[in-house]
Amino acid sequence: MALIPTKNPSSLAAYYLGFLSLLPVIGLIFSVPALVFGVLALRALSRDPQIEGGGHAWVGIVLAVLSIMIWGGILVLVLLAAVAA
């Protein structure tokens, strides 16, 4: 088991973008690519299990989904407050 999955760069991209998606204001921008790269990494992993990187891909996906829920929810609340005012 490799610590850094060098044969599956999509999983590393999902991992790092997932953490960047937690940043305030710009997090929503990074969450969608993190989700896409995570899914691509899992597909590559299902085709060739020896490339590894499943953990990194799952972390990226989970963080991306959390970010979309958090920042998307905040965005909706802000928009609703602006319309109501």
GROMACS elastic network, one bead per residue, 0.5 to 0.9 nm:
[ bonds ]
;  ai    aj funct       b0    kb
    1     4     6  0.89374   500
    1     5     6  0.87274   500
    1    52     6  0.74466   500
    2     5     6  0.59758   500
    2     6     6  0.84320   500
    2    52     6  0.74482   500
    2    53     6  0.81641   500
    3    53     6  0.86169   500
    4     7     6  0.88168   500
    4    12     6  0.78586   500
    4    52     6  0.89276   500
    4    53     6  0.74946   500
    4    56     6  0.87019   500
    5     8     6  0.55630   500
    5     9     6  0.70551   500
    5    11     6  0.74510   500
    5    12     6  0.71205   500
    5    51     6  0.69909   500
    5    52     6  0.58865   500
    5    53     6  0.50014   500
    5    54     6  0.87796   500
    5    56     6  0.82080   500
    6     9     6  0.60308   500
    6    12     6  0.80698   500
    6    51     6  0.79894   500
    6    52     6  0.85995   500
    6    53     6  0.82905   500
    7    10     6  0.89935   500
    7    50     6  0.87385   500
    7    51     6  0.52644   500
    7    52     6  0.73729   500
    7    53     6  0.81897   500
    8    11     6  0.57193   500
    8    12     6  0.71300   500
    8    41     6  0.66254   500
    8    44     6  0.76373   500
    8    45     6  0.79392   500
    8    51     6  0.59051   500
    8    52     6  0.68013   500
    8    53     6  0.62044   500
    9    12     6  0.51508   500
    9    13     6  0.62271   500
    9    14     6  0.86379   500
    9    37     6  0.89385   500
    9    41     6  0.77417   500
    9    53     6  0.84536   500
   10    13     6  0.50247   500
   10    14     6  0.61204   500
   10    15     6  0.85388   500
   10    36     6  0.89513   500
   10    37     6  0.52076   500
   10    38     6  0.66367   500
   10    39     6  0.86528   500
   10    40     6  0.65284   500
   10    42     6  0.87453   500
   10    44     6  0.86510   500
   10    53     6  0.86195   500
   10    57     6  0.76268   500
   11    14     6  0.50788   500
   11    15     6  0.61207   500
   11    16     6  0.87437   500
   11    37     6  0.65479   500
   11    38     6  0.57791   500
   11    39     6  0.86261   500
   11    40     6  0.79103   500
   11    42     6  0.77436   500
   11    52     6  0.87804   500
   11    53     6  0.56369   500
   11    54     6  0.70396   500
   11    55     6  0.81480   500
   11    56     6  0.54007   500
   11    58     6  0.82666   500
   11    60     6  0.76090   500
   12    16     6  0.62202   500
   12    17     6  0.84013   500
   12    37     6  0.85394   500
   12    38     6  0.86072   500
   12    41     6  0.86449   500
   12    53     6  0.75309   500
   12    56     6  0.62114   500
   12    57     6  0.71162   500
   12    60     6  0.83429   500
   13    16     6  0.53793   500
   13    17     6  0.58946   500
   13    18     6  0.81986   500
   13    33     6  0.85738   500
   13    34     6  0.68899   500
   13    37     6  0.64034   500
   13    38     6  0.78458   500
   13    56     6  0.87474   500
   13    57     6  0.83590   500
   13    60     6  0.80816   500
   14    17     6  0.51895   500
   14    18     6  0.57350   500
   14    19     6  0.86120   500
   14    31     6  0.89145   500
   14    33     6  0.73214   500
   14    35     6  0.66475   500
   14    36     6  0.76063   500
   14    39     6  0.85775   500
   14    41     6  0.80053   500
   14    56     6  0.70913   500
   14    57     6  0.57490   500
   14    58     6  0.83251   500
   14    59     6  0.77860   500
   14    61     6  0.69400   500
   14    64     6  0.84597   500
   15    18     6  0.51252   500
   15    19     6  0.65446   500
   15    20     6  0.88157   500
   15    34     6  0.71042   500
   15    37     6  0.87102   500
   15    38     6  0.76963   500
   15    55     6  0.88188   500
   15    56     6  0.52321   500
   15    57     6  0.60796   500
   15    58     6  0.79769   500
   15    59     6  0.60044   500
   15    61     6  0.78898   500
   15    63     6  0.83708   500
   16    19     6  0.52548   500
   16    20     6  0.62597   500
   16    21     6  0.86143   500
   16    34     6  0.78064   500
   16    56     6  0.87503   500
   16    60     6  0.71034   500
   17    21     6  0.59792   500
   17    22     6  0.89083   500
   17    30     6  0.56666   500
   17    31     6  0.67301   500
   17    32     6  0.88791   500
   17    33     6  0.71051   500
   17    35     6  0.86172   500
   17    37     6  0.87862   500
   17    60     6  0.68313   500
   17    63     6  0.87491   500
   17    64     6  0.79336   500
   18    21     6  0.50878   500
   18    22     6  0.70762   500
   18    27     6  0.88160   500
   18    30     6  0.70494   500
   18    31     6  0.61358   500
   18    32     6  0.89996   500
   18    33     6  0.85479   500
   18    34     6  0.52745   500
   18    35     6  0.77402   500
   18    59     6  0.71870   500
   18    61     6  0.68763   500
   18    62     6  0.77438   500
   18    64     6  0.51526   500
   18    65     6  0.87978   500
   18    67     6  0.81175   500
   19    22     6  0.55849   500
   19    23     6  0.77229   500
   19    27     6  0.87909   500
   19    30     6  0.86859   500
   19    31     6  0.87672   500
   19    34     6  0.88290   500
   19    59     6  0.87520   500
   19    60     6  0.72526   500
   19    63     6  0.66571   500
   19    64     6  0.80773   500
   20    23     6  0.56562   500
   20    26     6  0.84170   500
   20    27     6  0.62731   500
   20    30     6  0.62507   500
   20    31     6  0.78134   500
   20    34     6  0.89015   500
   21    24     6  0.80516   500
   21    26     6  0.71982   500
   21    28     6  0.60036   500
   21    29     6  0.70840   500
   21    32     6  0.85977   500
   21    34     6  0.78216   500
   21    63     6  0.72214   500
   21    64     6  0.63293   500
   21    66     6  0.89188   500
   21    67     6  0.59353   500
   21    68     6  0.83565   500
   22    26     6  0.84282   500
   22    27     6  0.52590   500
   22    28     6  0.80950   500
   22    30     6  0.84863   500
   22    31     6  0.81660   500
   22    63     6  0.74068   500
   22    64     6  0.80878   500
   22    66     6  0.83742   500
   22    67     6  0.58616   500
   22    70     6  0.89737   500
   22    71     6  0.86365   500
   23    26     6  0.61637   500
   23    28     6  0.84005   500
   23    30     6  0.88963   500
   23    67     6  0.87638   500
   24    27     6  0.56108   500
   24    28     6  0.83885   500
   24    71     6  0.79001   500
   25    28     6  0.72566   500
   25    29     6  0.86596   500
   25    71     6  0.78302   500
   26    29     6  0.55290   500
   26    30     6  0.70647   500
   27    30     6  0.53617   500
   27    31     6  0.62709   500
   27    64     6  0.88904   500
   27    67     6  0.67636   500
   27    68     6  0.82710   500
   27    71     6  0.71453   500
   28    31     6  0.51624   500
   28    32     6  0.71047   500
   28    64     6  0.84023   500
   28    67     6  0.65162   500
   28    68     6  0.60834   500
   28    70     6  0.88921   500
   28    71     6  0.60659   500
   28    72     6  0.71507   500
   29    32     6  0.65143   500
   29    33     6  0.77773   500
   30    33     6  0.57611   500
   30    34     6  0.62437   500
   30    35     6  0.88388   500
   30    64     6  0.78268   500
   30    67     6  0.88851   500
   31    34     6  0.50362   500
   31    35     6  0.62086   500
   31    36     6  0.87158   500
   31    60     6  0.86252   500
   31    61     6  0.85277   500
   31    63     6  0.76879   500
   31    65     6  0.72402   500
   31    66     6  0.87123   500
   31    67     6  0.62404   500
   31    68     6  0.63616   500
   32    35     6  0.51541   500
   32    36     6  0.62940   500
   32    37     6  0.86883   500
   32    64     6  0.67625   500
   32    65     6  0.85362   500
   32    68     6  0.78475   500
   33    37     6  0.59883   500
   33    38     6  0.83355   500
   33    64     6  0.83991   500
   34    37     6  0.52453   500
   34    38     6  0.59895   500
   34    39     6  0.86342   500
   34    57     6  0.87152   500
   34    60     6  0.58010   500
   34    61     6  0.64459   500
   34    63     6  0.82279   500
   34    64     6  0.58467   500
   35    38     6  0.50964   500
   35    39     6  0.62890   500
   35    40     6  0.86573   500
   35    57     6  0.87148   500
   35    60     6  0.66720   500
   35    62     6  0.82109   500
   35    63     6  0.85079   500
   35    64     6  0.56229   500
   35    65     6  0.72908   500
   36    39     6  0.52958   500
   36    40     6  0.62215   500
   36    41     6  0.86069   500
   36    61     6  0.81860   500
   37    41     6  0.59977   500
   37    42     6  0.86063   500
   37    57     6  0.76038   500
   37    60     6  0.81331   500
   37    61     6  0.83122   500
   38    41     6  0.50694   500
   38    42     6  0.62768   500
   38    43     6  0.86585   500
   38    54     6  0.87125   500
   38    56     6  0.80409   500
   38    58     6  0.65967   500
   38    59     6  0.83105   500
   38    60     6  0.59137   500
   38    61     6  0.54437   500
   39    42     6  0.51503   500
   39    43     6  0.62232   500
   39    44     6  0.86533   500
   39    57     6  0.73284   500
   39    58     6  0.85668   500
   39    61     6  0.74660   500
   40    43     6  0.50963   500
   40    44     6  0.62025   500
   40    45     6  0.85450   500
   40    57     6  0.86101   500
   41    44     6  0.50809   500
   41    45     6  0.60730   500
   41    46     6  0.86374   500
   41    53     6  0.74767   500
   41    54     6  0.73336   500
   41    56     6  0.88860   500
   41    57     6  0.60424   500
   42    46     6  0.61360   500
   42    47     6  0.86771   500
   42    53     6  0.81970   500
   42    54     6  0.63328   500
   42    57     6  0.65536   500
   42    58     6  0.81108   500
   43    46     6  0.51089   500
   43    47     6  0.64330   500
   43    48     6  0.87823   500
   44    47     6  0.51614   500
   44    48     6  0.62443   500
   44    49     6  0.80358   500
   44    51     6  0.80503   500
   45    48     6  0.50943   500
   45    50     6  0.75214   500
   45    51     6  0.63583   500
   45    52     6  0.64202   500
   45    53     6  0.74710   500
   45    54     6  0.69053   500
   46    49     6  0.58850   500
   48    51     6  0.61080   500
   48    52     6  0.82812   500
   49    52     6  0.60391   500
   51    54     6  0.89518   500
   52    55     6  0.82329   500
   53    56     6  0.53330   500
   53    57     6  0.62415   500
   53    58     6  0.87363   500
   54    57     6  0.50555   500
   54    58     6  0.61377   500
   54    59     6  0.85937   500
   55    58     6  0.51842   500
   55    59     6  0.61587   500
   55    60     6  0.85845   500
   56    59     6  0.51811   500
   56    60     6  0.62079   500
   56    61     6  0.86782   500
   57    60     6  0.51410   500
   57    61     6  0.62181   500
   57    62     6  0.86940   500
   58    61     6  0.50060   500
   58    62     6  0.60507   500
   58    63     6  0.84524   500
   59    62     6  0.52246   500
   59    63     6  0.60562   500
   59    64     6  0.83946   500
   60    63     6  0.52755   500
   60    64     6  0.59704   500
   60    65     6  0.85971   500
   61    64     6  0.50652   500
   61    65     6  0.61490   500
   61    66     6  0.85748   500
   62    65     6  0.52223   500
   62    66     6  0.61598   500
   62    67     6  0.84997   500
   63    66     6  0.50702   500
   63    67     6  0.59737   500
   63    68     6  0.85361   500
   64    67     6  0.50133   500
   64    68     6  0.61064   500
   64    69     6  0.85844   500
   65    68     6  0.50918   500
   65    69     6  0.61926   500
   65    70     6  0.85906   500
   66    69     6  0.51290   500
   66    70     6  0.60612   500
   66    71     6  0.84411   500
   67    70     6  0.50905   500
   67    71     6  0.57246   500
   67    72     6  0.75722   500
   68    71     6  0.55068   500
   68    72     6  0.51797   500
   68    73     6  0.77017   500
   69    72     6  0.53067   500
   69    73     6  0.56951   500
   69    74     6  0.84240   500
   70    73     6  0.52137   500
   70    74     6  0.62197   500
   70    75     6  0.86235   500
   71    74     6  0.50102   500
   71    75     6  0.60280   500
   71    76     6  0.85713   500
   72    76     6  0.61952   500
   72    77     6  0.86370   500
   73    76     6  0.51131   500
   73    77     6  0.62003   500
   73    78     6  0.86074   500
   74    77     6  0.50698   500
   74    78     6  0.61278   500
   74    79     6  0.85643   500
   75    78     6  0.51287   500
   75    79     6  0.61435   500
   75    80     6  0.85684   500
   76    79     6  0.50980   500
   76    80     6  0.60776   500
   76    81     6  0.85276   500
   77    80     6  0.50787   500
   77    81     6  0.60778   500
   77    82     6  0.85492   500
   78    81     6  0.50830   500
   78    82     6  0.61413   500
   78    83     6  0.86708   500
   79    82     6  0.50355   500
   79    83     6  0.62243   500
   79    84     6  0.85846   500
   80    83     6  0.51460   500
   80    84     6  0.60970   500
   80    85     6  0.86131   500
   81    84     6  0.50844   500
   81    85     6  0.61482   500
   82    85     6  0.52733   500
